Amino acid sequence: MKLWLVRHAQPLIEPGLCYGRLDVAADADATADCARRLALELPAGIDVIASPLQRCAQLAHALQPLRPDLRFQTDARLQEMDFGRWEGHAWHTIAPAELQAWTDDFAHYAVGGTGENVAAFMARVGAAFDAVNAAPTRAALWITHAGVIRATGLLAQGIRQIERADQWPLHAPNYGQWQTQRKRQPDGNQF
């Protein structure tokens, strides 16, 4: 009764760029390698739910012929956080005052001026988390992004919102890697 959380393969972008909602492709060889490893590990017949961003969709498409027994779908709630005007810019070029404004009001600051705030991001991922936990299937796999995986870790602990940047988890699987999370019953207990 697990939720598998898989991070897409290495994206084809320059290191140091902000690319949350930016729709970039992933390395094809790394994607194929991840799909082969996943195909050997996954239990039969689980639901595979992928972010519609191409770096995640690529992995779902690579996994599909290797595991035709799995059920595939996309869910926009599994997209990475929207960084607004920061998307596609090097992190070091973002004005320090803007980064400080986000740190000062971590939950509610509209990132990049037009992007998502952490509270909205947590609510979006929380809705997907609740849906997968309410599903009658015994296991599911999300093909998603580091931020979604970090948010899911908080949600699994019963944390629905955070206020400060130091409450945000730093750990997430590397590109093309995964972790598992125990699904929860509607009463909040783990399966």
Backbone as CSV, one residue per row, in Angstrom:
resi,resn,N_x,N_y,N_z,CA_x,CA_y,CA_z,C_x,C_y,C_z
1,MET,0.840,-1.181,0.000,0.000,0.000,0.000,0.882,1.240,0.000
2,LYS,1.603,1.410,-1.098,2.590,2.471,-1.187,2.222,3.483,-2.257
3,LEU,2.698,4.677,-2.026,2.716,5.708,-3.053,4.180,5.848,-3.467
4,TRP,4.457,5.484,-4.716,5.804,5.626,-5.268,5.923,7.051,-5.806
5,LEU,6.996,7.724,-5.457,7.243,9.095,-5.878,8.518,9.115,-6.704
6,VAL,8.367,9.275,-8.017,9.494,9.214,-8.938,9.767,10.610,-9.485
7,ARG,11.017,11.006,-9.418,11.422,12.291,-9.992,11.878,12.060,-11.436
8,HIS,11.456,12.932,-12.317,11.851,12.868,-13.724,13.367,12.815,-13.870
9,ALA,13.825,12.418,-15.043,15.267,12.383,-15.338,15.813,13.807,-15.497
10,GLN,17.129,13.890,-15.593,17.828,15.176,-15.730,17.229,16.006,-16.866
11,PRO,16.760,17.223,-16.574,16.220,18.069,-17.641,17.330,18.625,-18.525
12,LEU,16.982,18.924,-19.749,17.945,19.453,-20.719,17.965,20.978,-20.643
13,ILE,18.549,21.470,-19.562,18.685,22.916,-19.337,20.056,23.187,-18.735
14,GLU,20.433,24.437,-18.748,21.693,24.843,-18.123,21.550,24.743,-16.599
15,PRO,22.576,24.294,-15.912,22.525,24.257,-14.447,22.285,25.654,-13.883
16,GLY,21.554,25.715,-12.772,21.331,26.979,-12.087,20.136,27.767,-12.569
17,LEU,19.350,27.220,-13.530,18.154,27.921,-14.006,16.947,27.571,-13.152
18,CYS,16.082,28.527,-12.966,14.794,28.315,-12.325,13.856,27.748,-13.390
19,TYR,13.306,26.563,-13.147,12.496,25.937,-14.193,11.303,25.161,-13.633
20,GLY,10.634,25.673,-12.640,9.489,24.973,-12.067,8.459,24.539,-13.090
21,ARG,7.668,25.459,-13.593,6.599,25.156,-14.545,7.098,25.218,-15.982
22,LEU,8.320,25.672,-16.193,8.899,25.724,-17.525,8.901,24.306,-18.104
23,ASP,8.333,24.146,-19.288,8.152,22.816,-19.865,9.369,22.441,-20.699
24,VAL,10.321,21.771,-20.060,11.556,21.365,-20.723,11.626,19.847,-20.805
25,ALA,12.318,19.367,-21.827,12.509,17.932,-22.007,13.573,17.419,-21.040
26,ALA,13.559,16.108,-20.844,14.579,15.440,-20.039,15.499,14.641,-20.952
27,ASP,16.659,14.308,-20.444,17.616,13.488,-21.174,16.969,12.145,-21.539
28,ALA,16.982,11.799,-22.824,16.305,10.591,-23.309,16.940,9.316,-22.768
29,ASP,18.254,9.247,-22.730,18.917,8.034,-22.234,18.658,7.831,-20.745
30,ALA,18.743,8.911,-19.965,18.481,8.816,-18.524,17.027,8.447,-18.265
31,THR,16.119,8.948,-19.091,14.703,8.613,-18.962,14.486,7.127,-19.234
32,ALA,15.086,6.610,-20.302,14.951,5.192,-20.647,15.526,4.304,-19.548
33,ASP,16.664,4.707,-18.986,17.279,3.937,-17.901,16.362,3.893,-16.681
34,CYS,15.804,5.031,-16.313,14.885,5.086,-15.179,13.666,4.194,-15.436
35,ALA,13.122,4.241,-16.647,11.956,3.420,-16.986,12.291,1.932,-16.860
36,ARG,13.450,1.527,-17.322,13.852,0.108,-17.219,13.959,-0.320,-15.758
37,ARG,14.572,0.512,-14.929,14.720,0.164,-13.508,13.369,0.119,-12.813
38,LEU,12.514,1.087,-13.110,11.173,1.103,-12.519,10.363,-0.113,-12.932
39,ALA,10.449,-0.473,-14.203,9.680,-1.611,-14.719,9.974,-2.884,-13.929
40,LEU,11.189,-3.020,-13.452,11.569,-4.203,-12.678,11.077,-4.154,-11.238
41,GLU,10.825,-2.970,-10.720,10.492,-2.788,-9.300,9.000,-2.705,-8.991
42,LEU,8.232,-2.182,-9.919,6.834,-1.852,-9.623,5.949,-3.092,-9.505
43,PRO,5.015,-3.074,-8.564,4.051,-4.171,-8.473,3.078,-4.138,-9.653
44,ALA,2.410,-5.210,-9.877,1.476,-5.335,-11.004,0.255,-4.436,-10.819
45,GLY,-0.202,-3.885,-11.944,-1.497,-3.237,-12.021,-1.694,-1.934,-11.287
46,ILE,-0.636,-1.244,-10.889,-0.848,0.001,-10.145,-1.175,1.153,-11.092
47,ASP,-1.710,2.206,-10.527,-1.993,3.425,-11.283,-0.728,4.266,-11.368
48,VAL,-0.413,4.707,-12.577,0.711,5.613,-12.806,0.115,6.969,-13.159
49,ILE,0.411,7.963,-12.353,-0.128,9.301,-12.539,1.048,10.248,-12.729
50,ALA,1.077,10.928,-13.863,2.225,11.759,-14.208,1.843,13.229,-14.339
51,SER,2.780,14.080,-13.964,2.670,15.496,-14.298,2.620,15.599,-15.818
52,PRO,1.832,16.528,-16.360,1.779,16.670,-17.813,3.004,17.357,-18.419
53,LEU,3.895,17.906,-17.608,5.093,18.535,-18.154,5.941,17.470,-18.841
54,GLN,6.537,17.820,-19.980,7.164,16.821,-20.839,8.266,16.022,-20.173
55,ARG,8.995,16.582,-19.213,10.050,15.805,-18.580,9.484,14.636,-17.775
56,CYS,8.240,14.748,-17.327,7.570,13.643,-16.637,6.817,12.754,-17.633
57,ALA,6.154,13.378,-18.589,5.421,12.606,-19.602,6.362,11.683,-20.361
58,GLN,7.593,12.115,-20.622,8.579,11.270,-21.301,8.791,9.966,-20.538
59,LEU,8.908,10.059,-19.223,9.136,8.869,-18.421,7.915,7.954,-18.448
60,ALA,6.721,8.529,-18.365,5.503,7.710,-18.453,5.442,6.987,-19.792
61,HIS,5.771,7.683,-20.870,5.742,7.072,-22.204,6.816,5.990,-22.347
62,ALA,7.959,6.163,-21.729,9.019,5.154,-21.782,8.660,3.921,-20.951
63,LEU,7.931,4.115,-19.873,7.539,3.007,-18.995,6.387,2.189,-19.570
64,GLN,5.505,2.846,-20.295,4.283,2.203,-20.778,4.526,0.912,-21.569
65,PRO,5.405,0.884,-22.582,5.590,-0.371,-23.313,6.290,-1.458,-22.488
66,LEU,7.035,-1.053,-21.467,7.716,-2.026,-20.615,6.770,-2.672,-19.617
67,ARG,5.708,-1.942,-19.260,4.738,-2.426,-18.273,3.314,-2.130,-18.739
68,PRO,2.826,-2.851,-19.760,1.472,-2.605,-20.260,0.375,-2.943,-19.248
69,ASP,0.727,-3.603,-18.142,-0.255,-3.933,-17.103,-0.604,-2.728,-16.230
70,LEU,0.149,-1.655,-16.334,-0.097,-0.484,-15.501,-1.111,0.440,-16.163
71,ARG,-1.837,1.197,-15.339,-2.829,2.161,-15.832,-2.211,3.555,-15.756
72,PHE,-2.204,4.271,-16.887,-1.525,5.559,-17.003,-2.528,6.699,-17.151
73,GLN,-2.222,7.817,-16.472,-3.000,9.047,-16.623,-2.121,10.231,-16.244
74,THR,-2.570,11.436,-16.564,-1.859,12.640,-16.139,-2.728,13.405,-15.162
75,ASP,-2.083,14.229,-14.371,-2.792,15.055,-13.393,-2.019,16.361,-13.246
76,ALA,-2.639,17.465,-13.629,-1.987,18.775,-13.581,-1.587,19.175,-12.163
77,ARG,-2.216,18.591,-11.155,-1.859,18.917,-9.769,-0.453,18.443,-9.413
78,LEU,0.128,17.569,-10.239,1.473,17.051,-9.970,2.568,17.871,-10.643
79,GLN,2.207,19.000,-11.250,3.213,19.882,-11.850,4.033,20.556,-10.753
80,GLU,5.242,20.928,-11.137,6.106,21.649,-10.204,5.512,23.032,-9.927
81,MET,5.988,23.666,-8.895,5.539,25.009,-8.522,5.801,25.992,-9.663
82,ASP,4.900,26.921,-9.819,5.015,27.964,-10.842,5.804,29.127,-10.245
83,PHE,6.983,29.402,-10.824,7.849,30.468,-10.332,7.661,31.783,-11.081
84,GLY,6.549,31.925,-11.790,6.213,33.196,-12.427,7.305,33.715,-13.343
85,ARG,7.636,35.008,-13.194,8.641,35.647,-14.055,10.051,35.120,-13.826
86,TRP,10.251,34.356,-12.769,11.573,33.784,-12.521,11.865,32.606,-13.448
87,GLU,10.834,32.011,-14.019,10.999,30.823,-14.872,11.989,31.105,-15.999
88,GLY,12.962,30.212,-16.162,13.931,30.323,-17.238,15.098,31.253,-16.959
89,HIS,15.110,31.886,-15.799,16.202,32.790,-15.424,17.141,32.085,-14.452
90,ALA,18.398,32.437,-14.516,19.359,31.885,-13.572,19.015,32.389,-12.171
91,TRP,19.094,31.493,-11.201,18.772,31.877,-9.829,19.619,33.059,-9.370
92,HIS,20.888,33.104,-9.769,21.767,34.179,-9.291,21.413,35.543,-9.905
93,THR,20.553,35.572,-10.923,20.151,36.852,-11.512,18.856,37.401,-10.914
94,ILE,18.219,36.622,-10.067,16.987,37.095,-9.426,17.372,38.073,-8.321
95,ALA,16.708,39.198,-8.307,17.042,40.259,-7.353,17.000,39.726,-5.915
96,PRO,18.054,39.996,-5.146,18.078,39.544,-3.756,16.862,40.026,-2.961
97,ALA,16.354,41.210,-3.272,15.171,41.722,-2.560,13.950,40.841,-2.825
98,GLU,13.830,40.315,-4.052,12.708,39.416,-4.365,12.835,38.095,-3.613
99,LEU,14.040,37.548,-3.590,14.255,36.300,-2.844,13.993,36.506,-1.360
100,GLN,14.398,37.670,-0.842,14.168,37.962,0.569,12.678,38.131,0.854
101,ALA,11.959,38.755,-0.075,10.505,38.905,0.106,9.832,37.546,0.191
102,TRP,10.293,36.597,-0.619,9.739,35.241,-0.568,10.069,34.587,0.775
103,THR,11.311,34.718,1.209,11.713,34.140,2.494,10.916,34.762,3.639
104,ASP,10.694,36.066,3.579,9.987,36.768,4.653,8.509,36.386,4.741
105,ASP,7.899,36.049,3.613,6.478,35.659,3.592,6.347,34.366,2.780
106,PHE,7.058,33.345,3.248,7.239,32.113,2.485,5.922,31.473,2.052
107,ALA,4.927,31.482,2.882,3.665,30.811,2.553,2.824,31.578,1.539
108,HIS,2.897,32.905,1.551,1.915,33.689,0.795,2.488,34.558,-0.315
109,TYR,3.786,34.656,-0.423,4.402,35.493,-1.449,4.205,34.863,-2.824
110,ALA,3.685,35.630,-3.784,3.530,35.157,-5.169,4.905,35.134,-5.807
111,VAL,5.465,33.954,-5.903,6.834,33.785,-6.394,6.959,34.346,-7.805
112,GLY,8.035,35.081,-8.034,8.257,35.661,-9.355,7.211,36.686,-9.741
113,GLY,6.497,37.233,-8.747,5.501,38.271,-8.991,4.186,37.771,-9.556
114,THR,4.221,36.754,-10.393,2.998,36.244,-11.029,2.807,34.754,-10.784
115,GLY,3.713,34.147,-10.022,3.675,32.704,-9.824,2.820,32.286,-8.653
116,GLU,3.038,31.061,-8.263,2.265,30.422,-7.210,2.887,30.733,-5.855
117,ASN,2.074,30.752,-4.827,2.651,30.840,-3.486,2.676,29.440,-2.878
118,VAL,3.455,29.258,-1.845,3.633,27.938,-1.241,2.322,27.406,-0.673
119,ALA,1.494,28.268,-0.110,0.212,27.814,0.436,-0.667,27.222,-0.670
120,ALA,-0.731,27.879,-1.818,-1.521,27.361,-2.940,-0.913,26.080,-3.488
121,PHE,0.411,26.041,-3.572,1.104,24.842,-4.030,0.800,23.662,-3.108
122,MET,0.892,23.862,-1.802,0.598,22.798,-0.840,-0.859,22.348,-0.955
123,ALA,-1.772,23.280,-1.161,-3.188,22.912,-1.308,-3.406,22.080,-2.570
124,ARG,-2.746,22.463,-3.657,-2.880,21.734,-4.925,-2.350,20.309,-4.788
125,VAL,-1.142,20.177,-4.250,-0.558,18.849,-4.074,-1.362,18.064,-3.036
126,GLY,-1.852,18.759,-2.018,-2.678,18.107,-0.998,-3.945,17.499,-1.579
127,ALA,-4.558,18.176,-2.529,-5.761,17.629,-3.170,-5.434,16.343,-3.935
128,ALA,-4.298,16.307,-4.613,-3.886,15.091,-5.319,-3.547,13.982,-4.328
129,PHE,-2.888,14.351,-3.242,-2.527,13.384,-2.198,-3.780,12.772,-1.578
130,ASP,-4.771,13.604,-1.291,-6.031,13.096,-0.727,-6.722,12.155,-1.704
131,ALA,-6.703,12.504,-2.988,-7.359,11.664,-4.001,-6.689,10.304,-4.115
132,VAL,-5.372,10.277,-4.116,-4.682,8.989,-4.245,-4.870,8.146,-2.989
133,ASN,-4.935,8.781,-1.841,-5.153,8.029,-0.606,-6.576,7.500,-0.491
134,ALA,-7.534,8.185,-1.117,-8.926,7.726,-1.081,-9.214,6.648,-2.132
135,ALA,-8.315,6.500,-3.110,-8.536,5.525,-4.180,-8.471,4.106,-3.620
136,PRO,-9.272,3.223,-4.178,-9.298,1.854,-3.667,-8.079,1.024,-4.047
137,THR,-7.249,1.504,-4.967,-6.075,0.734,-5.362,-5.085,0.649,-4.210
138,ARG,-4.328,-0.396,-4.209,-3.389,-0.641,-3.112,-2.099,0.149,-3.264
139,ALA,-1.747,0.512,-4.472,-0.503,1.247,-4.687,-0.675,2.180,-5.873
140,ALA,0.131,3.225,-5.902,0.116,4.172,-7.019,1.525,4.705,-7.204
141,LEU,1.785,5.215,-8.385,3.071,5.816,-8.697,2.826,7.202,-9.265
142,TRP,3.522,8.190,-8.718,3.508,9.541,-9.274,4.836,9.773,-9.974
143,ILE,4.771,10.225,-11.209,5.960,10.699,-11.917,5.876,12.214,-11.853
144,THR,6.787,12.811,-11.105,6.596,14.205,-10.754,7.928,14.930,-10.554
145,HIS,7.945,15.927,-9.701,9.042,16.872,-9.540,9.490,16.923,-8.075
146,ALA,10.679,17.462,-7.859,11.243,17.528,-6.509,10.327,18.276,-5.535
147,GLY,9.779,19.415,-5.956,8.917,20.184,-5.058,7.673,19.413,-4.645
148,VAL,7.073,18.695,-5.578,5.881,17.891,-5.265,6.247,16.781,-4.288
149,ILE,7.404,16.155,-4.494,7.833,15.087,-3.588,8.092,15.645,-2.193
150,ARG,8.700,16.807,-2.114,8.933,17.437,-0.806,7.602,17.768,-0.116
151,ALA,6.673,18.339,-0.873,5.357,18.669,-0.310,4.643,17.414,0.163
152,THR,4.754,16.329,-0.591,4.108,15.072,-0.217,4.672,14.540,1.094
153,GLY,5.964,14.713,1.306,6.555,14.304,2.577,5.930,15.050,3.751
154,LEU,5.701,16.346,3.577,5.027,17.117,4.622,3.591,16.636,4.825
155,LEU,2.879,16.438,3.722,1.489,15.991,3.799,1.366,14.638,4.498
156,ALA,2.300,13.753,4.226,2.283,12.435,4.857,2.469,12.525,6.372
157,GLN,3.096,13.613,6.822,3.264,13.845,8.262,2.068,14.583,8.864
158,GLY,1.068,14.874,8.032,-0.100,15.603,8.498,0.072,17.108,8.466
159,ILE,1.138,17.595,7.825,1.413,19.034,7.744,0.817,19.559,6.445
160,ARG,-0.200,20.392,6.541,-0.905,20.918,5.385,-0.414,22.295,4.966
161,GLN,0.215,23.011,5.865,0.740,24.324,5.510,1.948,24.634,6.377
162,ILE,2.821,25.424,5.792,3.995,25.881,6.524,4.072,27.390,6.360
163,GLU,4.747,28.025,7.260,4.837,29.482,7.234,6.237,29.989,6.913
164,ARG,7.255,29.201,7.274,8.634,29.689,7.158,9.436,28.834,6.182
165,ALA,10.405,29.457,5.544,11.267,28.753,4.587,12.047,27.631,5.253
166,ASP,12.402,27.782,6.525,13.175,26.733,7.190,12.335,25.502,7.519
167,GLN,11.036,25.558,7.272,10.173,24.390,7.448,10.089,23.543,6.175
168,TRP,10.568,24.086,5.064,10.512,23.376,3.786,11.600,22.306,3.751
169,PRO,11.259,21.061,3.425,12.272,20.001,3.384,13.292,20.238,2.270
170,LEU,14.516,19.895,2.530,15.574,20.047,1.543,15.778,18.788,0.711
171,HIS,15.448,17.632,1.271,15.723,16.370,0.595,14.642,16.029,-0.434
172,ALA,15.097,15.549,-1.565,14.238,14.948,-2.596,15.111,13.950,-3.345
173,PRO,14.507,12.951,-3.973,15.322,12.016,-4.759,16.061,12.740,-5.877
174,ASN,17.201,12.204,-6.270,17.927,12.731,-7.418,17.124,12.477,-8.683
175,TYR,17.529,13.092,-9.782,16.869,12.870,-11.061,16.831,11.378,-11.385
176,GLY,15.665,10.897,-11.819,15.513,9.507,-12.203,15.502,8.531,-11.043
177,GLN,15.354,9.024,-9.824,15.313,8.182,-8.631,13.919,8.280,-8.005
178,TRP,13.671,7.474,-7.011,12.363,7.477,-6.375,12.465,7.136,-4.906
179,GLN,11.347,7.359,-4.245,11.158,6.957,-2.856,9.713,6.497,-2.725
180,THR,9.404,5.846,-1.632,8.020,5.419,-1.414,7.496,6.051,-0.135
181,GLN,6.200,6.205,-0.127,5.489,6.769,1.014,4.314,5.841,1.291
182,ARG,4.076,5.502,2.531,2.922,4.681,2.868,1.651,5.480,2.613
183,LYS,0.673,4.851,1.947,-0.616,5.511,1.754,-1.334,5.584,3.093
184,ARG,-2.268,6.514,3.187,-3.039,6.690,4.418,-4.493,6.325,4.189
185,GLN,-5.100,5.783,5.206,-6.531,5.513,5.167,-7.281,6.813,5.380
186,PRO,-8.581,6.870,5.024,-9.337,8.110,5.235,-9.306,8.619,6.680
187,ASP,-9.107,7.711,7.664,-9.046,8.158,9.055,-7.667,8.707,9.438
188,GLY,-6.726,8.724,8.473,-5.409,9.293,8.713,-4.362,8.263,9.112
189,ASN,-4.773,7.050,9.440,-3.809,6.007,9.782,-3.155,5.477,8.521
190,GLN,-1.925,5.017,8.659,-1.230,4.454,7.509,-1.743,3.050,7.236
191,PHE,-1.805,2.693,5.933,-2.150,1.329,5.564,-1.041,0.407,5.978
